[in-house]
């Protein structure tokens, strides 16, 4: 339903996240092909504070559009 709604979707995954597995990124992309899916290498969970120098500019850009 989300894909059909036209609501923009961005998902940022940490490749080494034990909570939200990076393998789910492929499934999300298949279900919502227009989703902006990004994967950070050498990253776990809590990306917005652990990798804020990379993630926050993406979020600012995303929410600014």
N, CA, C and O atoms as a Tripos MOL2 file, in Angstrom:
@<TRIPOS>MOLECULE
protein
  260   259    65     0     0
PROTEIN
NO_CHARGES

@<TRIPOS>ATOM
      1 N           0.8160   -1.1980    0.0000 N.3       1 UNK1
      2 CA          0.0000    0.0000    0.0000 C.3       1 UNK1
      3 C           0.8570    1.2570    0.0000 C.2       1 UNK1
      4 O           0.5100    2.2490   -0.6420 O.2       1 UNK1
      5 N           1.9540    1.2190    0.7060 N.am      2 UNK2
      6 CA          2.8140    2.3910    0.7590 C.3       2 UNK2
      7 C           3.3390    2.7460   -0.6240 C.2       2 UNK2
      8 O           3.3690    3.9190   -0.9950 O.2       2 UNK2
      9 N           3.7440    1.7580   -1.3740 N.am      3 UNK3
     10 CA          4.2460    2.0050   -2.7240 C.3       3 UNK3
     11 C           3.1830    2.6750   -3.5890 C.2       3 UNK3
     12 O           3.4810    3.6010   -4.3430 O.2       3 UNK3
     13 N           1.9630    2.2120   -3.4800 N.am      4 UNK4
     14 CA          0.8680    2.7570   -4.2790 C.3       4 UNK4
     15 C           0.4510    4.1470   -3.8230 C.2       4 UNK4
     16 O          -0.1710    4.8810   -4.5910 O.2       4 UNK4
     17 N           0.7780    4.5210   -2.6010 N.am      5 UNK5
     18 CA          0.3410    5.8030   -2.0530 C.3       5 UNK5
     19 C           1.1000    6.9990   -2.6330 C.2       5 UNK5
     20 O           0.6050    8.1260   -2.5950 O.2       5 UNK5
     21 N           2.2920    6.7560   -3.1670 N.am      6 UNK6
     22 CA          3.0950    7.8470   -3.6800 C.3       6 UNK6
     23 C           3.8850    8.5980   -2.6160 C.2       6 UNK6
     24 O           4.5580    9.5810   -2.9260 O.2       6 UNK6
     25 N           3.8140    8.1520   -1.3790 N.am      7 UNK7
     26 CA          4.5750    8.7780   -0.2980 C.3       7 UNK7
     27 C           6.0480    8.4390   -0.4910 C.2       7 UNK7
     28 O           6.3960    7.2680   -0.6460 O.2       7 UNK7
     29 N           6.9150    9.4460   -0.4840 N.am      8 UNK8
     30 CA          8.3450    9.1740   -0.6530 C.3       8 UNK8
     31 C           8.8980    8.3530    0.5120 C.2       8 UNK8
     32 O           8.5060    8.5380    1.6640 O.2       8 UNK8
     33 N           9.8030    7.4560    0.1900 N.am      9 UNK9
     34 CA         10.3940    6.5690    1.2010 C.3       9 UNK9
     35 C          11.9130    6.6220    1.0950 C.2       9 UNK9
     36 O          12.4800    6.4850    0.0110 O.2       9 UNK9
     37 N          12.5590    6.8210    2.2350 N.am     10 UNK10
     38 CA         14.0110    6.6940    2.3230 C.3      10 UNK10
     39 C          14.3040    5.7310    3.4620 C.2      10 UNK10
     40 O          13.6860    5.8120    4.5240 O.2      10 UNK10
     41 N          15.2430    4.8240    3.2420 N.am     11 UNK11
     42 CA         15.6760    3.8960    4.2790 C.3      11 UNK11
     43 C          17.1960    3.8440    4.2630 C.2      11 UNK11
     44 O          17.8150    3.6690    3.2130 O.2      11 UNK11
     45 N          17.7870    4.0000    5.4440 N.am     12 UNK12
     46 CA         19.2370    3.9560    5.5620 C.3      12 UNK12
     47 C          19.5900    2.7750    6.4590 C.2      12 UNK12
     48 O          19.1360    2.6900    7.6000 O.2      12 UNK12
     49 N          20.3900    1.8850    5.9400 N.am     13 UNK13
     50 CA         20.7720    0.6720    6.6560 C.3      13 UNK13
     51 C          22.2530    0.7010    6.9870 C.2      13 UNK13
     52 O          23.0710    1.2160    6.2250 O.2      13 UNK13
     53 N          22.5770    0.1400    8.1400 N.am     14 UNK14
     54 CA         23.9590   -0.1410    8.4750 C.3      14 UNK14
     55 C          24.2520   -1.5840    8.0860 C.2      14 UNK14
     56 O          23.5250   -2.4930    8.4870 O.2      14 UNK14
     57 N          25.2870   -1.7990    7.3260 N.am     15 UNK15
     58 CA         25.5800   -3.1510    6.8460 C.3      15 UNK15
     59 C          25.7630   -4.1430    7.9990 C.2      15 UNK15
     60 O          25.4720   -5.3290    7.8400 O.2      15 UNK15
     61 N          26.2400   -3.6730    9.1540 N.am     16 UNK16
     62 CA         26.5190   -4.5590   10.2880 C.3      16 UNK16
     63 C          25.4740   -4.4580   11.3970 C.2      16 UNK16
     64 O          25.7410   -4.8530   12.5320 O.2      16 UNK16
     65 N          24.2980   -3.9380   11.0860 N.am     17 UNK17
     66 CA         23.2420   -3.7540   12.0840 C.3      17 UNK17
     67 C          22.6520   -5.1040   12.4830 C.2      17 UNK17
     68 O          22.1130   -5.8110   11.6310 O.2      17 UNK17
     69 N          22.7440   -5.4800   13.7710 N.am     18 UNK18
     70 CA         22.1710   -6.7520   14.2050 C.3      18 UNK18
     71 C          20.6650   -6.6560   14.4880 C.2      18 UNK18
     72 O          20.0110   -7.6810   14.6800 O.2      18 UNK18
     73 N          20.1100   -5.4410   14.5160 N.am     19 UNK19
     74 CA         18.6960   -5.2350   14.8360 C.3      19 UNK19
     75 C          17.8370   -5.1900   13.5830 C.2      19 UNK19
     76 O          16.8500   -5.9170   13.4740 O.2      19 UNK19
     77 N          18.2130   -4.3370   12.6380 N.am     20 UNK20
     78 CA         17.5090   -4.2300   11.3530 C.3      20 UNK20
     79 C          18.4820   -4.7440   10.3010 C.2      20 UNK20
     80 O          19.3900   -4.0300    9.8750 O.2      20 UNK20
     81 N          18.2860   -5.9620    9.8970 N.am     21 UNK21
     82 CA         19.2420   -6.6230    9.0180 C.3      21 UNK21
     83 C          19.2810   -5.9950    7.6300 C.2      21 UNK21
     84 O          18.2460   -5.6760    7.0450 O.2      21 UNK21
     85 N          20.4900   -5.8270    7.1200 N.am     22 UNK22
     86 CA         20.6730   -5.2250    5.8060 C.3      22 UNK22
     87 C          20.0120   -6.0690    4.7180 C.2      22 UNK22
     88 O          19.6950   -5.5510    3.6470 O.2      22 UNK22
     89 N          19.8050   -7.3290    4.9690 N.am     23 UNK23
     90 CA         19.1260   -8.1760    3.9840 C.3      23 UNK23
     91 C          17.6940   -7.7010    3.7200 C.2      23 UNK23
     92 O          17.1290   -8.0040    2.6690 O.2      23 UNK23
     93 N          17.1110   -6.9700    4.6520 N.am     24 UNK24
     94 CA         15.7550   -6.4570    4.4300 C.3      24 UNK24
     95 C          15.7470   -5.2870    3.4460 C.2      24 UNK24
     96 O          14.6850   -4.9280    2.9380 O.2      24 UNK24
     97 N          16.8930   -4.6890    3.1670 N.am     25 UNK25
     98 CA         16.9750   -3.5930    2.2030 C.3      25 UNK25
     99 C          16.5620   -4.0690    0.8110 C.2      25 UNK25
    100 O          15.8540   -3.3630    0.0930 O.2      25 UNK25
    101 N          16.9980   -5.2400    0.4430 N.am     26 UNK26
    102 CA         16.6480   -5.7990   -0.8640 C.3      26 UNK26
    103 C          15.1480   -6.0240   -0.9740 C.2      26 UNK26
    104 O          14.5480   -5.7570   -2.0150 O.2      26 UNK26
    105 N          14.5520   -6.5100    0.0860 N.am     27 UNK27
    106 CA         13.1020   -6.7360    0.0810 C.3      27 UNK27
    107 C          12.3480   -5.4220   -0.0030 C.2      27 UNK27
    108 O          11.3740   -5.3100   -0.7470 O.2      27 UNK27
    109 N          12.7950   -4.4180    0.7600 N.am     28 UNK28
    110 CA         12.1580   -3.1040    0.7040 C.3      28 UNK28
    111 C          12.2360   -2.5410   -0.7060 C.2      28 UNK28
    112 O          11.2440   -2.0270   -1.2230 O.2      28 UNK28
    113 N          13.3970   -2.6300   -1.3300 N.am     29 UNK29
    114 CA         13.5770   -2.1110   -2.6900 C.3      29 UNK29
    115 C          12.6820   -2.8470   -3.6770 C.2      29 UNK29
    116 O          12.1710   -2.2420   -4.6200 O.2      29 UNK29
    117 N          12.4870   -4.1420   -3.4710 N.am     30 UNK30
    118 CA         11.6020   -4.9060   -4.3560 C.3      30 UNK30
    119 C          10.1440   -4.4970   -4.1750 C.2      30 UNK30
    120 O           9.3880   -4.4290   -5.1440 O.2      30 UNK30
    121 N           9.7530   -4.2240   -2.9260 N.am     31 UNK31
    122 CA          8.3630   -3.8570   -2.6480 C.3      31 UNK31
    123 C           8.0600   -2.4040   -3.0150 C.2      31 UNK31
    124 O           6.9450   -2.0750   -3.4190 O.2      31 UNK31
    125 N           9.0710   -1.5360   -2.8690 N.am     32 UNK32
    126 CA          8.9010   -0.1150   -3.1680 C.3      32 UNK32
    127 C          10.0740    0.3100   -4.0630 C.2      32 UNK32
    128 O          11.0490    0.8880   -3.5810 O.2      32 UNK32
    129 N           9.9740    0.0260   -5.3470 N.am     33 UNK33
    130 CA         11.0990    0.2810   -6.2490 C.3      33 UNK33
    131 C          11.5770    1.7290   -6.2690 C.2      33 UNK33
    132 O          12.7540    1.9850   -6.5220 O.2      33 UNK33
    133 N          10.6830    2.6760   -6.0060 N.am     34 UNK34
    134 CA         11.0570    4.0840   -6.0380 C.3      34 UNK34
    135 C          11.6980    4.5660   -4.7290 C.2      34 UNK34
    136 O          12.0920    5.7270   -4.6210 O.2      34 UNK34
    137 N          11.7990    3.6790   -3.7440 N.am     35 UNK35
    138 CA         12.4040    4.0430   -2.4600 C.3      35 UNK35
    139 C          13.8840    4.3790   -2.6390 C.2      35 UNK35
    140 O          14.5870    3.7770   -3.4510 O.2      35 UNK35
    141 N          14.3270    5.3440   -1.8670 N.am     36 UNK36
    142 CA         15.7410    5.7180   -1.8200 C.3      36 UNK36
    143 C          16.3720    4.8990   -0.6960 C.2      36 UNK36
    144 O          16.2400    5.2410    0.4790 O.2      36 UNK36
    145 N          17.0480    3.8320   -1.0580 N.am     37 UNK37
    146 CA         17.6480    2.9190   -0.0820 C.3      37 UNK37
    147 C          19.1600    3.1180   -0.0950 C.2      37 UNK37
    148 O          19.8070    3.0190   -1.1380 O.2      37 UNK37
    149 N          19.7060    3.3990    1.0830 N.am     38 UNK38
    150 CA         21.1490    3.6270    1.2000 C.3      38 UNK38
    151 C          21.7010    2.6840    2.2630 C.2      38 UNK38
    152 O          21.0550    2.4160    3.2760 O.2      38 UNK38
    153 N          22.9120    2.1880    2.0100 N.am     39 UNK39
    154 CA         23.5560    1.2510    2.9260 C.3      39 UNK39
    155 C          24.9300    1.7810    3.2810 C.2      39 UNK39
    156 O          25.7360    2.0900    2.4030 O.2      39 UNK39
    157 N          25.1890    1.8830    4.5700 N.am     40 UNK40
    158 CA         26.4930    2.3380    5.0510 C.3      40 UNK40
    159 C          27.3330    1.1340    5.4600 C.2      40 UNK40
    160 O          26.9090    0.3280    6.2870 O.2      40 UNK40
    161 N          28.5050    1.0160    4.8870 N.am     41 UNK41
    162 CA         29.4350   -0.0370    5.2770 C.3      41 UNK41
    163 C          30.0060    0.2600    6.6610 C.2      41 UNK41
    164 O          30.0820    1.4140    7.0820 O.2      41 UNK41
    165 N          30.4010   -0.7900    7.3490 N.am     42 UNK42
    166 CA         30.9960   -0.6680    8.6840 C.3      42 UNK42
    167 C          30.1250    0.1480    9.6230 C.2      42 UNK42
    168 O          30.6230    0.9890   10.3720 O.2      42 UNK42
    169 N          28.8250   -0.1040    9.5810 N.am     43 UNK43
    170 CA         27.8760    0.6430   10.4050 C.3      43 UNK43
    171 C          26.8770   -0.3090   11.0330 C.2      43 UNK43
    172 O          26.4590   -1.2930   10.4230 O.2      43 UNK43
    173 N          26.5060    0.0020   12.2580 N.am     44 UNK44
    174 CA         25.5280   -0.7990   12.9780 C.3      44 UNK44
    175 C          24.1960   -0.0780   13.0700 C.2      44 UNK44
    176 O          23.7090    0.4960   12.0960 O.2      44 UNK44
    177 N          23.6160   -0.1200   14.2670 N.am     45 UNK45
    178 CA         22.3140    0.4920   14.5250 C.3      45 UNK45
    179 C          22.5380    1.8930   15.0910 C.2      45 UNK45
    180 O          23.6350    2.1870   15.5660 O.2      45 UNK45
    181 N          21.5510    2.7470   15.0540 N.am     46 UNK46
    182 CA         21.6830    4.0970   15.5960 C.3      46 UNK46
    183 C          22.4930    5.0060   14.7000 C.2      46 UNK46
    184 O          23.3200    5.7860   15.1730 O.2      46 UNK46
    185 N          22.2540    4.9050   13.4140 N.am     47 UNK47
    186 CA         23.0670    5.6260   12.4340 C.3      47 UNK47
    187 C          22.9670    7.1410   12.5550 C.2      47 UNK47
    188 O          23.9190    7.8520   12.2360 O.2      47 UNK47
    189 N          21.8240    7.6400   13.0120 N.am     48 UNK48
    190 CA         21.6660    9.0900   13.0710 C.3      48 UNK48
    191 C          22.5670    9.7500   14.1110 C.2      48 UNK48
    192 O          22.7800   10.9610   14.0530 O.2      48 UNK48
    193 N          23.0940    8.9910   15.0490 N.am     49 UNK49
    194 CA         24.0580    9.5800   15.9760 C.3      49 UNK49
    195 C          25.4380    8.9480   15.8520 C.2      49 UNK49
    196 O          26.4350    9.6260   16.1000 O.2      49 UNK49
    197 N          25.5320    7.6780   15.4780 N.am     50 UNK50
    198 CA         26.8450    7.0530   15.3250 C.3      50 UNK50
    199 C          27.5500    7.4950   14.0390 C.2      50 UNK50
    200 O          28.7760    7.6040   13.9980 O.2      50 UNK50
    201 N          26.7750    7.7440   13.0090 N.am     51 UNK51
    202 CA         27.3400    8.1460   11.7000 C.3      51 UNK51
    203 C          26.6700    9.4450   11.2340 C.2      51 UNK51
    204 O          26.3770    9.6140   10.0500 O.2      51 UNK51
    205 N          26.4360   10.3490   12.1750 N.am     52 UNK52
    206 CA         25.6730   11.5670   11.9010 C.3      52 UNK52
    207 C          26.2880   12.4460   10.8190 C.2      52 UNK52
    208 O          25.5550   13.1420   10.1160 O.2      52 UNK52
    209 N          27.5980   12.4370   10.6670 N.am     53 UNK53
    210 CA         28.2070   13.3010    9.6500 C.3      53 UNK53
    211 C          27.8360   12.8700    8.2330 C.2      53 UNK53
    212 O          27.8650   13.6790    7.3060 O.2      53 UNK53
    213 N          27.4890   11.6020    8.0690 N.am     54 UNK54
    214 CA         27.0490   11.1020    6.7610 C.3      54 UNK54
    215 C          25.5280   11.1130    6.6350 C.2      54 UNK54
    216 O          24.9830   11.5110    5.6050 O.2      54 UNK54
    217 N          24.8550   10.6720    7.6930 N.am     55 UNK55
    218 CA         23.4080   10.4730    7.6350 C.3      55 UNK55
    219 C          22.6330   11.7830    7.7120 C.2      55 UNK55
    220 O          21.6830   11.9760    6.9540 O.2      55 UNK55
    221 N          23.0160   12.6870    8.6100 N.am     56 UNK56
    222 CA         22.2240   13.9000    8.7950 C.3      56 UNK56
    223 C          22.1140   14.7590    7.5360 C.2      56 UNK56
    224 O          21.0300   15.2760    7.2670 O.2      56 UNK56
    225 N          23.1790   14.9380    6.7520 N.am     57 UNK57
    226 CA         22.9980   15.6930    5.4970 C.3      57 UNK57
    227 C          21.9990   15.0230    4.5460 C.2      57 UNK57
    228 O          21.2470   15.7100    3.8540 O.2      57 UNK57
    229 N          21.9890   13.7030    4.5110 N.am     58 UNK58
    230 CA         21.0050   13.0030    3.6810 C.3      58 UNK58
    231 C          19.5910   13.3130    4.1580 C.2      58 UNK58
    232 O          18.7000   13.5800    3.3520 O.2      58 UNK58
    233 N          19.3940   13.2760    5.4760 N.am     59 UNK59
    234 CA         18.0700   13.5390    6.0400 C.3      59 UNK59
    235 C          17.6340   14.9790    5.8210 C.2      59 UNK59
    236 O          16.4750   15.2370    5.4960 O.2      59 UNK59
    237 N          18.5580   15.9160    5.9990 N.am     60 UNK60
    238 CA         18.2290   17.3250    5.7700 C.3      60 UNK60
    239 C          17.8100   17.5350    4.3170 C.2      60 UNK60
    240 O          16.8210   18.2150    4.0410 O.2      60 UNK60
    241 N          18.5660   16.9500    3.3920 N.am     61 UNK61
    242 CA         18.2230   17.0570    1.9800 C.3      61 UNK61
    243 C          16.8640   16.4140    1.6970 C.2      61 UNK61
    244 O          16.0300   16.9810    0.9910 O.2      61 UNK61
    245 N          16.6590   15.2200    2.2610 N.am     62 UNK62
    246 CA         15.4160   14.4690    2.0360 C.3      62 UNK62
    247 C          14.2010   15.2450    2.5180 C.2      62 UNK62
    248 O          13.2180   15.3760    1.7880 O.2      62 UNK62
    249 N          14.2610   15.7580    3.7390 N.am     63 UNK63
    250 CA         13.1080   16.4630    4.2850 C.3      63 UNK63
    251 C          12.9720   17.8800    3.7170 C.2      63 UNK63
    252 O          11.9210   18.5040    3.8560 O.2      63 UNK63
    253 N          14.0210   18.3810    3.0850 N.am     64 UNK64
    254 CA         13.9670   19.7110    2.5000 C.3      64 UNK64
    255 C          13.3430   19.7470    1.1240 C.2      64 UNK64
    256 O          12.9410   20.8060    0.6430 O.2      64 UNK64
    257 N          13.2620   18.5830    0.4880 N.am     65 UNK65
    258 CA         12.6970   18.5290   -0.8640 C.3      65 UNK65
    259 C          11.1980   18.6900   -0.8530 C.2      65 UNK65
    260 O          10.5670   18.6680   -1.9100 O.2      65 UNK65
@<TRIPOS>BOND
     1     1     2 1
     2     2     3 1
     3     3     4 2
     4     3     5 am
     5     5     6 1
     6     6     7 1
     7     7     8 2
     8     7     9 am
     9     9    10 1
    10    10    11 1
    11    11    12 2
    12    11    13 am
    13    13    14 1
    14    14    15 1
    15    15    16 2
    16    15    17 am
    17    17    18 1
    18    18    19 1
    19    19    20 2
    20    19    21 am
    21    21    22 1
    22    22    23 1
    23    23    24 2
    24    23    25 am
    25    25    26 1
    26    26    27 1
    27    27    28 2
    28    27    29 am
    29    29    30 1
    30    30    31 1
    31    31    32 2
    32    31    33 am
    33    33    34 1
    34    34    35 1
    35    35    36 2
    36    35    37 am
    37    37    38 1
    38    38    39 1
    39    39    40 2
    40    39    41 am
    41    41    42 1
    42    42    43 1
    43    43    44 2
    44    43    45 am
    45    45    46 1
    46    46    47 1
    47    47    48 2
    48    47    49 am
    49    49    50 1
    50    50    51 1
    51    51    52 2
    52    51    53 am
    53    53    54 1
    54    54    55 1
    55    55    56 2
    56    55    57 am
    57    57    58 1
    58    58    59 1
    59    59    60 2
    60    59    61 am
    61    61    62 1
    62    62    63 1
    63    63    64 2
    64    63    65 am
    65    65    66 1
    66    66    67 1
    67    67    68 2
    68    67    69 am
    69    69    70 1
    70    70    71 1
    71    71    72 2
    72    71    73 am
    73    73    74 1
    74    74    75 1
    75    75    76 2
    76    75    77 am
    77    77    78 1
    78    78    79 1
    79    79    80 2
    80    79    81 am
    81    81    82 1
    82    82    83 1
    83    83    84 2
    84    83    85 am
    85    85    86 1
    86    86    87 1
    87    87    88 2
    88    87    89 am
    89    89    90 1
    90    90    91 1
    91    91    92 2
    92    91    93 am
    93    93    94 1
    94    94    95 1
    95    95    96 2
    96    95    97 am
    97    97    98 1
    98    98    99 1
    99    99   100 2
   100    99   101 am
   101   101   102 1
   102   102   103 1
   103   103   104 2
   104   103   105 am
   105   105   106 1
   106   106   107 1
   107   107   108 2
   108   107   109 am
   109   109   110 1
   110   110   111 1
   111   111   112 2
   112   111   113 am
   113   113   114 1
   114   114   115 1
   115   115   116 2
   116   115   117 am
   117   117   118 1
   118   118   119 1
   119   119   120 2
   120   119   121 am
   121   121   122 1
   122   122   123 1
   123   123   124 2
   124   123   125 am
   125   125   126 1
   126   126   127 1
   127   127   128 2
   128   127   129 am
   129   129   130 1
   130   130   131 1
   131   131   132 2
   132   131   133 am
   133   133   134 1
   134   134   135 1
   135   135   136 2
   136   135   137 am
   137   137   138 1
   138   138   139 1
   139   139   140 2
   140   139   141 am
   141   141   142 1
   142   142   143 1
   143   143   144 2
   144   143   145 am
   145   145   146 1
   146   146   147 1
   147   147   148 2
   148   147   149 am
   149   149   150 1
   150   150   151 1
   151   151   152 2
   152   151   153 am
   153   153   154 1
   154   154   155 1
   155   155   156 2
   156   155   157 am
   157   157   158 1
   158   158   159 1
   159   159   160 2
   160   159   161 am
   161   161   162 1
   162   162   163 1
   163   163   164 2
   164   163   165 am
   165   165   166 1
   166   166   167 1
   167   167   168 2
   168   167   169 am
   169   169   170 1
   170   170   171 1
   171   171   172 2
   172   171   173 am
   173   173   174 1
   174   174   175 1
   175   175   176 2
   176   175   177 am
   177   177   178 1
   178   178   179 1
   179   179   180 2
   180   179   181 am
   181   181   182 1
   182   182   183 1
   183   183   184 2
   184   183   185 am
   185   185   186 1
   186   186   187 1
   187   187   188 2
   188   187   189 am
   189   189   190 1
   190   190   191 1
   191   191   192 2
   192   191   193 am
   193   193   194 1
   194   194   195 1
   195   195   196 2
   196   195   197 am
   197   197   198 1
   198   198   199 1
   199   199   200 2
   200   199   201 am
   201   201   202 1
   202   202   203 1
   203   203   204 2
   204   203   205 am
   205   205   206 1
   206   206   207 1
   207   207   208 2
   208   207   209 am
   209   209   210 1
   210   210   211 1
   211   211   212 2
   212   211   213 am
   213   213   214 1
   214   214   215 1
   215   215   216 2
   216   215   217 am
   217   217   218 1
   218   218   219 1
   219   219   220 2
   220   219   221 am
   221   221   222 1
   222   222   223 1
   223   223   224 2
   224   223   225 am
   225   225   226 1
   226   226   227 1
   227   227   228 2
   228   227   229 am
   229   229   230 1
   230   230   231 1
   231   231   232 2
   232   231   233 am
   233   233   234 1
   234   234   235 1
   235   235   236 2
   236   235   237 am
   237   237   238 1
   238   238   239 1
   239   239   240 2
   240   239   241 am
   241   241   242 1
   242   242   243 1
   243   243   244 2
   244   243   245 am
   245   245   246 1
   246   246   247 1
   247   247   248 2
   248   247   249 am
   249   249   250 1
   250   250   251 1
   251   251   252 2
   252   251   253 am
   253   253   254 1
   254   254   255 1
   255   255   256 2
   256   255   257 am
   257   257   258 1
   258   258   259 1
   259   259   260 2
@<TRIPOS>SUBSTRUCTURE
     1 UNK1         2 RESIDUE 1 A UNK
     2 UNK2         6 RESIDUE 1 A UNK
     3 UNK3        10 RESIDUE 1 A UNK
     4 UNK4        14 RESIDUE 1 A UNK
     5 UNK5        18 RESIDUE 1 A UNK
     6 UNK6        22 RESIDUE 1 A UNK
     7 UNK7        26 RESIDUE 1 A UNK
     8 UNK8        30 RESIDUE 1 A UNK
     9 UNK9        34 RESIDUE 1 A UNK
    10 UNK10       38 RESIDUE 1 A UNK
    11 UNK11       42 RESIDUE 1 A UNK
    12 UNK12       46 RESIDUE 1 A UNK
    13 UNK13       50 RESIDUE 1 A UNK
    14 UNK14       54 RESIDUE 1 A UNK
    15 UNK15       58 RESIDUE 1 A UNK
    16 UNK16       62 RESIDUE 1 A UNK
    17 UNK17       66 RESIDUE 1 A UNK
    18 UNK18       70 RESIDUE 1 A UNK
    19 UNK19       74 RESIDUE 1 A UNK
    20 UNK20       78 RESIDUE 1 A UNK
    21 UNK21       82 RESIDUE 1 A UNK
    22 UNK22       86 RESIDUE 1 A UNK
    23 UNK23       90 RESIDUE 1 A UNK
    24 UNK24       94 RESIDUE 1 A UNK
    25 UNK25       98 RESIDUE 1 A UNK
    26 UNK26      102 RESIDUE 1 A UNK
    27 UNK27      106 RESIDUE 1 A UNK
    28 UNK28      110 RESIDUE 1 A UNK
    29 UNK29      114 RESIDUE 1 A UNK
    30 UNK30      118 RESIDUE 1 A UNK
    31 UNK31      122 RESIDUE 1 A UNK
    32 UNK32      126 RESIDUE 1 A UNK
    33 UNK33      130 RESIDUE 1 A UNK
    34 UNK34      134 RESIDUE 1 A UNK
    35 UNK35      138 RESIDUE 1 A UNK
    36 UNK36      142 RESIDUE 1 A UNK
    37 UNK37      146 RESIDUE 1 A UNK
    38 UNK38      150 RESIDUE 1 A UNK
    39 UNK39      154 RESIDUE 1 A UNK
    40 UNK40      158 RESIDUE 1 A UNK
    41 UNK41      162 RESIDUE 1 A UNK
    42 UNK42      166 RESIDUE 1 A UNK
    43 UNK43      170 RESIDUE 1 A UNK
    44 UNK44      174 RESIDUE 1 A UNK
    45 UNK45      178 RESIDUE 1 A UNK
    46 UNK46      182 RESIDUE 1 A UNK
    47 UNK47      186 RESIDUE 1 A UNK
    48 UNK48      190 RESIDUE 1 A UNK
    49 UNK49      194 RESIDUE 1 A UNK
    50 UNK50      198 RESIDUE 1 A UNK
    51 UNK51      202 RESIDUE 1 A UNK
    52 UNK52      206 RESIDUE 1 A UNK
    53 UNK53      210 RESIDUE 1 A UNK
    54 UNK54      214 RESIDUE 1 A UNK
    55 UNK55      218 RESIDUE 1 A UNK
    56 UNK56      222 RESIDUE 1 A UNK
    57 UNK57      226 RESIDUE 1 A UNK
    58 UNK58      230 RESIDUE 1 A UNK
    59 UNK59      234 RESIDUE 1 A UNK
    60 UNK60      238 RESIDUE 1 A UNK
    61 UNK61      242 RESIDUE 1 A UNK
    62 UNK62      246 RESIDUE 1 A UNK
    63 UNK63      250 RESIDUE 1 A UNK
    64 UNK64      254 RESIDUE 1 A UNK
    65 UNK65      258 RESIDUE 1 A UNK
